[in-house]
Amino acid sequence: MVKILVTFCLLNFTLYADNVYERKCVVCHEKLPVSLQSMFMKYLLVYGGEKNFKAGLKHYLKYPSQHISVMSKLFIDNYYIKNKTDLSDEILIEAIDIYWEKFKVFNKLK
């Protein structure tokens, strides 16, 4: 009974998530030991500012490769290189914009 309730709640969350970031990104990344915030910080360290960050992430999601991943070789060996995204450019940009707004540190430090 508990499994059915948990499955129903997860399915309900997936179907009615507020935005594409929650529907497409969060659902898959919840299964990984590294949070999306930690991955955000790795991308920020590698790419610096917003423009390069978004371009680098978009390129990786469209053409995933171990050579351009910001994740360690150990992480990739234990998990995987993600599959190429099936999102359109417009939807992908929307998801990346939401991701950026959620975790950006600029203008949040006091």
Legacy VTK file of the C-alpha trace (Angstrom):
# vtk DataFile Version 3.0
C-alpha trace
ASCII
DATASET POLYDATA
POINTS 110 float
0.000 0.000 0.000
2.835 2.380 0.885
4.570 1.699 -2.453
1.388 2.543 -4.319
0.955 5.792 -2.379
4.595 6.826 -2.946
4.365 5.984 -6.647
1.151 7.966 -6.970
2.692 10.987 -5.219
5.798 10.895 -7.441
3.714 10.521 -10.578
1.461 13.353 -9.481
4.479 15.592 -8.809
5.976 14.771 -12.210
2.771 15.456 -14.113
1.951 18.670 -12.323
5.389 20.172 -11.724
5.432 23.918 -12.116
7.991 24.177 -14.884
10.159 22.316 -17.360
13.159 22.419 -15.017
11.228 20.552 -12.328
9.625 18.129 -14.799
12.718 17.270 -16.814
15.789 18.038 -14.700
14.966 17.588 -11.029
13.227 14.236 -11.510
16.320 12.568 -13.015
18.907 14.302 -10.856
17.172 13.308 -7.608
18.564 9.813 -8.178
22.189 11.018 -8.215
24.402 11.540 -5.142
25.397 15.048 -6.283
22.798 17.787 -6.023
21.863 20.118 -8.857
23.215 22.945 -6.714
26.622 21.232 -6.495
26.615 20.696 -10.249
25.665 24.346 -10.701
28.715 25.396 -8.673
30.984 23.169 -10.783
29.647 24.735 -13.988
30.024 28.202 -12.491
33.660 27.524 -11.563
34.442 26.240 -15.057
32.461 28.729 -17.132
32.466 31.843 -14.950
29.620 34.154 -15.868
26.034 33.677 -16.922
26.533 33.773 -20.696
29.336 31.175 -20.756
27.611 29.050 -18.103
24.382 28.828 -20.101
26.165 28.233 -23.422
28.384 25.523 -21.907
25.496 23.728 -20.241
23.327 23.917 -23.358
26.143 22.508 -25.486
26.747 19.667 -23.033
23.063 18.764 -22.876
22.817 18.687 -26.669
26.150 16.887 -27.201
27.043 15.052 -23.981
30.624 13.850 -23.803
33.054 12.863 -21.084
35.544 15.332 -22.551
33.345 18.372 -21.887
31.643 17.228 -18.688
32.423 19.181 -15.516
31.932 16.043 -13.445
34.904 13.975 -12.306
35.998 10.835 -14.123
35.095 8.830 -11.016
31.544 10.205 -11.054
31.176 9.436 -14.768
32.610 5.927 -14.325
30.157 5.199 -11.502
27.119 6.747 -13.098
27.172 7.695 -16.755
27.246 10.384 -19.362
23.683 11.476 -19.825
21.854 10.863 -23.058
21.424 13.685 -25.533
18.475 15.872 -24.566
15.199 15.495 -26.413
14.132 19.036 -25.520
13.750 21.683 -28.210
16.157 24.630 -28.073
13.418 26.888 -26.711
12.453 24.506 -23.906
16.107 23.768 -23.130
16.877 27.478 -22.826
13.852 27.923 -20.546
15.041 25.077 -18.278
18.588 26.478 -18.139
17.250 29.963 -17.350
15.193 28.564 -14.464
18.238 26.607 -13.231
20.377 29.755 -13.363
17.818 31.840 -11.456
17.355 29.168 -8.811
21.035 28.786 -7.881
22.857 31.929 -8.995
24.840 33.497 -6.198
25.195 36.958 -7.693
23.090 39.610 -5.927
22.200 37.096 -3.194
25.242 37.626 -0.982
24.933 40.233 1.751
LINES 1 111
110 0 1 2 3 4 5 6 7 8 9 10 11 12 13 14 15 16 17 18 19 20 21 22 23 24 25 26 27 28 29 30 31 32 33 34 35 36 37 38 39 40 41 42 43 44 45 46 47 48 49 50 51 52 53 54 55 56 57 58 59 60 61 62 63 64 65 66 67 68 69 70 71 72 73 74 75 76 77 78 79 80 81 82 83 84 85 86 87 88 89 90 91 92 93 94 95 96 97 98 99 100 101 102 103 104 105 106 107 108 109
